[in-house]
Amino acid sequence: MSSKRLFYGLLGLCGVLVIGLAGSVYLGLTMLDEQADKLKQAEIEREAIDTQELTLLRALNEIEEFSELEGVAKSIIPQEKDQARTVREIISIAQRSGANISSISFPSSDLGDDDNILSQARPVTGLPGLYELEITIQDIDGTRFNQFIAFLEGLEQNRRTSQVKSVTITPDSQIRDLIDFSINLSVFIQP
Protein backbone atom coordinates (compact mmCIF):
# COMPACT_ATOMS: atom_id res chain seq x y z
CA MET A 1 0.00 0.00 0.00
CA SER A 2 1.17 3.33 -0.86
CA SER A 3 1.37 6.16 1.58
CA LYS A 4 -1.05 8.20 -0.50
CA ARG A 5 -3.67 5.55 -0.27
CA LEU A 6 -3.07 5.11 3.41
CA PHE A 7 -3.36 8.88 3.86
CA TYR A 8 -6.70 9.02 1.98
CA GLY A 9 -7.93 5.95 3.77
CA LEU A 10 -7.08 7.44 7.16
CA LEU A 11 -8.57 10.76 6.05
CA GLY A 12 -11.81 8.97 5.04
CA LEU A 13 -11.80 7.07 8.32
CA CYS A 14 -11.38 10.37 10.22
CA GLY A 15 -14.28 11.85 8.21
CA VAL A 16 -16.49 8.86 9.02
CA LEU A 17 -15.47 9.15 12.68
CA VAL A 18 -16.26 12.91 12.70
CA ILE A 19 -19.66 12.26 11.07
CA GLY A 20 -20.26 9.42 13.54
CA LEU A 21 -19.23 11.65 16.43
CA ALA A 22 -21.52 14.48 15.22
CA GLY A 23 -24.39 12.00 14.85
CA SER A 24 -23.71 10.61 18.32
CA VAL A 25 -23.63 14.12 19.83
CA TYR A 26 -26.88 15.03 18.04
CA LEU A 27 -28.55 11.79 19.15
CA GLY A 28 -27.28 12.29 22.71
CA LEU A 29 -28.54 15.88 22.84
CA THR A 30 -31.94 14.80 21.51
CA MET A 31 -32.20 12.09 24.17
CA LEU A 32 -31.03 14.54 26.82
CA ASP A 33 -33.75 17.04 25.77
CA GLU A 34 -36.41 14.30 25.97
CA GLN A 35 -35.22 13.31 29.43
CA ALA A 36 -35.15 16.98 30.52
CA ASP A 37 -38.77 17.37 29.34
CA LYS A 38 -39.76 14.24 31.26
CA LEU A 39 -37.97 15.60 34.35
CA LYS A 40 -39.75 18.98 34.07
CA GLN A 41 -43.10 17.23 33.71
CA ALA A 42 -42.33 15.06 36.75
CA GLU A 43 -41.41 18.18 38.76
CA ILE A 44 -44.67 19.88 37.74
CA GLU A 45 -46.64 16.78 38.74
CA ARG A 46 -44.75 16.60 42.06
CA GLU A 47 -45.53 20.27 42.76
CA ALA A 48 -49.19 19.67 41.94
CA ILE A 49 -49.26 16.67 44.27
CA ASP A 50 -47.51 18.69 47.00
CA THR A 51 -50.08 21.47 46.57
CA GLN A 52 -52.93 18.96 46.73
CA GLU A 53 -51.38 17.40 49.82
CA LEU A 54 -51.12 20.80 51.54
CA THR A 55 -54.70 21.63 50.57
CA LEU A 56 -55.87 18.28 51.92
CA LEU A 57 -53.98 18.79 55.18
CA ARG A 58 -55.51 22.27 55.56
CA ALA A 59 -58.96 20.85 54.85
CA LEU A 60 -58.45 18.12 57.44
CA ASN A 61 -57.33 20.72 59.99
CA GLU A 62 -60.37 22.86 59.18
CA ILE A 63 -62.65 19.85 59.58
CA GLU A 64 -61.19 19.25 63.02
CA GLU A 65 -61.35 22.95 63.85
CA PHE A 66 -64.92 23.43 62.69
CA SER A 67 -66.36 20.11 63.88
CA GLU A 68 -67.20 21.80 67.17
CA LEU A 69 -69.07 24.51 65.25
CA GLU A 70 -71.09 21.84 63.47
CA GLY A 71 -72.24 20.54 66.85
CA VAL A 72 -73.12 24.07 67.95
CA ALA A 73 -75.03 24.67 64.70
CA LYS A 74 -76.98 21.45 65.19
CA SER A 75 -77.90 22.49 68.72
CA ILE A 76 -78.96 25.98 67.56
CA ILE A 77 -80.74 25.04 64.34
CA PRO A 78 -83.41 22.40 64.97
CA GLN A 79 -83.44 19.28 62.83
CA GLU A 80 -87.23 18.93 62.99
CA LYS A 81 -90.23 21.07 62.13
CA ASP A 82 -91.99 20.70 65.47
CA GLN A 83 -94.73 23.33 65.23
CA ALA A 84 -96.25 22.44 68.59
CA ARG A 85 -92.92 22.97 70.34
CA THR A 86 -92.38 26.25 68.47
CA VAL A 87 -95.82 27.49 69.56
CA ARG A 88 -95.13 26.44 73.18
CA GLU A 89 -91.80 28.32 73.14
CA ILE A 90 -93.41 31.48 71.71
CA ILE A 91 -96.25 31.33 74.26
CA SER A 92 -93.74 30.79 77.07
CA ILE A 93 -91.68 33.80 75.94
CA ALA A 94 -94.86 35.88 75.71
CA GLN A 95 -95.94 34.86 79.22
CA ARG A 96 -92.52 35.71 80.69
CA SER A 97 -92.55 39.13 79.01
CA GLY A 98 -96.21 39.87 79.70
CA ALA A 99 -97.10 40.19 76.00
CA ASN A 100 -100.60 39.16 74.94
CA ILE A 101 -100.53 36.79 71.97
CA SER A 102 -103.86 36.46 70.15
CA SER A 103 -102.77 34.11 67.36
CA ILE A 104 -99.83 32.25 65.93
CA SER A 105 -100.23 31.11 62.35
CA PHE A 106 -98.18 29.12 59.87
CA PRO A 107 -98.39 29.00 56.07
CA SER A 108 -100.91 26.58 54.59
CA SER A 109 -99.62 23.05 54.25
CA ASP A 110 -99.60 20.73 51.26
CA LEU A 111 -98.58 17.79 53.44
CA GLY A 112 -101.30 15.52 52.04
CA ASP A 113 -100.20 16.18 48.46
CA ASP A 114 -96.72 14.66 48.48
CA ASP A 115 -96.05 13.56 52.07
CA ASN A 116 -93.35 16.16 52.42
CA ILE A 117 -92.59 16.82 56.12
CA LEU A 118 -91.17 20.21 55.20
CA SER A 119 -94.22 21.19 53.20
CA GLN A 120 -94.50 24.66 54.74
CA ALA A 121 -90.78 25.39 54.74
CA ARG A 122 -88.87 26.95 51.85
CA PRO A 123 -85.20 26.27 51.07
CA VAL A 124 -82.88 29.14 52.00
CA THR A 125 -81.03 30.43 48.94
CA GLY A 126 -77.28 29.84 49.06
CA LEU A 127 -77.36 27.53 52.10
CA PRO A 128 -78.05 23.95 51.02
CA GLY A 129 -79.97 21.86 53.56
CA LEU A 130 -81.34 24.89 55.44
CA TYR A 131 -85.09 25.65 55.35
CA GLU A 132 -87.11 28.64 56.46
CA LEU A 133 -90.57 28.42 58.03
CA GLU A 134 -92.54 31.64 58.31
CA ILE A 135 -94.69 32.30 61.37
CA THR A 136 -97.07 35.19 61.97
CA ILE A 137 -97.61 36.26 65.59
CA GLN A 138 -100.43 38.70 66.34
CA ASP A 139 -101.60 40.59 69.38
CA ILE A 140 -104.91 42.39 69.15
CA ASP A 141 -105.67 42.49 72.88
CA GLY A 142 -103.13 45.22 73.74
CA THR A 143 -99.62 44.96 75.17
CA ARG A 144 -97.46 47.59 76.78
CA PHE A 145 -94.48 48.70 74.68
CA ASN A 146 -91.89 47.57 77.27
CA GLN A 147 -93.54 44.12 77.34
CA PHE A 148 -93.37 44.00 73.55
CA ILE A 149 -89.62 44.84 73.68
CA ALA A 150 -89.11 42.13 76.32
CA PHE A 151 -90.97 39.70 74.03
CA LEU A 152 -88.64 40.55 71.11
CA GLU A 153 -85.60 40.09 73.37
CA GLY A 154 -86.98 36.71 74.45
CA LEU A 155 -87.34 35.67 70.81
CA GLU A 156 -83.77 36.76 70.20
CA GLN A 157 -82.46 34.64 73.08
CA ASN A 158 -84.56 31.60 72.23
CA ARG A 159 -82.89 28.28 71.38
CA ARG A 160 -84.44 28.24 67.94
CA THR A 161 -82.62 30.30 65.35
CA SER A 162 -85.13 32.81 64.08
CA GLN A 163 -85.22 36.10 62.26
CA VAL A 164 -87.84 38.83 62.56
CA LYS A 165 -88.85 39.71 59.00
CA SER A 166 -91.31 42.52 59.77
CA VAL A 167 -93.08 44.18 62.69
CA THR A 168 -96.29 46.17 62.56
CA ILE A 169 -97.21 48.22 65.63
CA THR A 170 -100.56 49.93 66.01
CA PRO A 171 -101.44 52.06 69.05
CA ASP A 172 -104.62 50.97 70.81
CA SER A 173 -107.39 53.38 69.85
CA GLN A 174 -108.80 53.57 73.39
CA ILE A 175 -105.88 53.06 75.78
CA ARG A 176 -102.81 54.95 74.56
CA ASP A 177 -100.40 52.95 76.77
CA LEU A 178 -101.18 49.77 74.85
CA ILE A 179 -100.18 48.64 71.38
CA ASP A 180 -101.33 45.90 69.06
CA PHE A 181 -98.61 44.21 67.04
CA SER A 182 -98.01 41.72 64.30
CA ILE A 183 -94.66 40.01 63.77
CA ASN A 184 -93.61 38.00 60.75
CA LEU A 185 -90.91 35.64 61.94
CA SER A 186 -88.78 33.07 60.12
CA VAL A 187 -87.67 29.96 61.98
CA PHE A 188 -84.83 27.96 60.45
CA ILE A 189 -84.73 24.15 60.19
CA GLN A 190 -81.91 21.88 59.05
CA PRO A 191 -83.30 18.33 58.72
C-alpha positions as CSV (number, residue, x, y, z in Angstrom):
1,M,0.0,0.0,0.0
2,S,1.2,3.3,-0.9
3,S,1.4,6.2,1.6
4,K,-1.1,8.2,-0.5
5,R,-3.7,5.5,-0.3
6,L,-3.1,5.1,3.4
7,F,-3.4,8.9,3.9
8,Y,-6.7,9.0,2.0
9,G,-7.9,6.0,3.8
10,L,-7.1,7.4,7.2
11,L,-8.6,10.8,6.0
12,G,-11.8,9.0,5.0
13,L,-11.8,7.1,8.3
14,C,-11.4,10.4,10.2
15,G,-14.3,11.9,8.2
16,V,-16.5,8.9,9.0
17,L,-15.5,9.2,12.7
18,V,-16.3,12.9,12.7
19,I,-19.7,12.3,11.1
20,G,-20.3,9.4,13.5
21,L,-19.2,11.6,16.4
22,A,-21.5,14.5,15.2
23,G,-24.4,12.0,14.9
24,S,-23.7,10.6,18.3
25,V,-23.6,14.1,19.8
26,Y,-26.9,15.0,18.0
27,L,-28.6,11.8,19.2
28,G,-27.3,12.3,22.7
29,L,-28.5,15.9,22.8
30,T,-31.9,14.8,21.5
31,M,-32.2,12.1,24.2
32,L,-31.0,14.5,26.8
33,D,-33.8,17.0,25.8
34,E,-36.4,14.3,26.0
35,Q,-35.2,13.3,29.4
36,A,-35.1,17.0,30.5
37,D,-38.8,17.4,29.3
38,K,-39.8,14.2,31.3
39,L,-38.0,15.6,34.3
40,K,-39.7,19.0,34.1
41,Q,-43.1,17.2,33.7
42,A,-42.3,15.1,36.7
43,E,-41.4,18.2,38.8
44,I,-44.7,19.9,37.7
45,E,-46.6,16.8,38.7
46,R,-44.7,16.6,42.1
47,E,-45.5,20.3,42.8
48,A,-49.2,19.7,41.9
49,I,-49.3,16.7,44.3
50,D,-47.5,18.7,47.0
51,T,-50.1,21.5,46.6
52,Q,-52.9,19.0,46.7
53,E,-51.4,17.4,49.8
54,L,-51.1,20.8,51.5
55,T,-54.7,21.6,50.6
56,L,-55.9,18.3,51.9
57,L,-54.0,18.8,55.2
58,R,-55.5,22.3,55.6
59,A,-59.0,20.9,54.8
60,L,-58.4,18.1,57.4
61,N,-57.3,20.7,60.0
62,E,-60.4,22.9,59.2
63,I,-62.7,19.8,59.6
64,E,-61.2,19.2,63.0
65,E,-61.3,23.0,63.8
66,F,-64.9,23.4,62.7
67,S,-66.4,20.1,63.9
68,E,-67.2,21.8,67.2
69,L,-69.1,24.5,65.2
70,E,-71.1,21.8,63.5
71,G,-72.2,20.5,66.9
72,V,-73.1,24.1,67.9
73,A,-75.0,24.7,64.7
74,K,-77.0,21.5,65.2
75,S,-77.9,22.5,68.7
76,I,-79.0,26.0,67.6
77,I,-80.7,25.0,64.3
78,P,-83.4,22.4,65.0
79,Q,-83.4,19.3,62.8
80,E,-87.2,18.9,63.0
81,K,-90.2,21.1,62.1
82,D,-92.0,20.7,65.5
83,Q,-94.7,23.3,65.2
84,A,-96.3,22.4,68.6
85,R,-92.9,23.0,70.3
86,T,-92.4,26.2,68.5
87,V,-95.8,27.5,69.6
88,R,-95.1,26.4,73.2
89,E,-91.8,28.3,73.1
90,I,-93.4,31.5,71.7
91,I,-96.3,31.3,74.3
92,S,-93.7,30.8,77.1
93,I,-91.7,33.8,75.9
94,A,-94.9,35.9,75.7
95,Q,-95.9,34.9,79.2
96,R,-92.5,35.7,80.7
97,S,-92.5,39.1,79.0
98,G,-96.2,39.9,79.7
99,A,-97.1,40.2,76.0
100,N,-100.6,39.2,74.9
101,I,-100.5,36.8,72.0
102,S,-103.9,36.5,70.2
103,S,-102.8,34.1,67.4
104,I,-99.8,32.3,65.9
105,S,-100.2,31.1,62.3
106,F,-98.2,29.1,59.9
107,P,-98.4,29.0,56.1
108,S,-100.9,26.6,54.6
109,S,-99.6,23.0,54.3
110,D,-99.6,20.7,51.3
111,L,-98.6,17.8,53.4
112,G,-101.3,15.5,52.0
113,D,-100.2,16.2,48.5
114,D,-96.7,14.7,48.5
115,D,-96.1,13.6,52.1
116,N,-93.3,16.2,52.4
117,I,-92.6,16.8,56.1
118,L,-91.2,20.2,55.2
119,S,-94.2,21.2,53.2
120,Q,-94.5,24.7,54.7
121,A,-90.8,25.4,54.7
122,R,-88.9,27.0,51.9
123,P,-85.2,26.3,51.1
124,V,-82.9,29.1,52.0
125,T,-81.0,30.4,48.9
126,G,-77.3,29.8,49.1
127,L,-77.4,27.5,52.1
128,P,-78.0,23.9,51.0
129,G,-80.0,21.9,53.6
130,L,-81.3,24.9,55.4
131,Y,-85.1,25.6,55.4
132,E,-87.1,28.6,56.5
133,L,-90.6,28.4,58.0
134,E,-92.5,31.6,58.3
135,I,-94.7,32.3,61.4
136,T,-97.1,35.2,62.0
137,I,-97.6,36.3,65.6
138,Q,-100.4,38.7,66.3
139,D,-101.6,40.6,69.4
140,I,-104.9,42.4,69.1
141,D,-105.7,42.5,72.9
142,G,-103.1,45.2,73.7
143,T,-99.6,45.0,75.2
144,R,-97.5,47.6,76.8
145,F,-94.5,48.7,74.7
146,N,-91.9,47.6,77.3
147,Q,-93.5,44.1,77.3
148,F,-93.4,44.0,73.6
149,I,-89.6,44.8,73.7
150,A,-89.1,42.1,76.3
151,F,-91.0,39.7,74.0
152,L,-88.6,40.5,71.1
153,E,-85.6,40.1,73.4
154,G,-87.0,36.7,74.5
155,L,-87.3,35.7,70.8
156,E,-83.8,36.8,70.2
157,Q,-82.5,34.6,73.1
158,N,-84.6,31.6,72.2
159,R,-82.9,28.3,71.4
160,R,-84.4,28.2,67.9
161,T,-82.6,30.3,65.4
162,S,-85.1,32.8,64.1
163,Q,-85.2,36.1,62.3
164,V,-87.8,38.8,62.6
165,K,-88.9,39.7,59.0
166,S,-91.3,42.5,59.8
167,V,-93.1,44.2,62.7
168,T,-96.3,46.2,62.6
169,I,-97.2,48.2,65.6
170,T,-100.6,49.9,66.0
171,P,-101.4,52.1,69.1
172,D,-104.6,51.0,70.8
173,S,-107.4,53.4,69.9
174,Q,-108.8,53.6,73.4
175,I,-105.9,53.1,75.8
176,R,-102.8,55.0,74.6
177,D,-100.4,53.0,76.8
178,L,-101.2,49.8,74.8
179,I,-100.2,48.6,71.4
180,D,-101.3,45.9,69.1
181,F,-98.6,44.2,67.0
182,S,-98.0,41.7,64.3
183,I,-94.7,40.0,63.8
184,N,-93.6,38.0,60.7
185,L,-90.9,35.6,61.9
186,S,-88.8,33.1,60.1
187,V,-87.7,30.0,62.0
188,F,-84.8,28.0,60.4
189,I,-84.7,24.1,60.2
190,Q,-81.9,21.9,59.1
191,P,-83.3,18.3,58.7
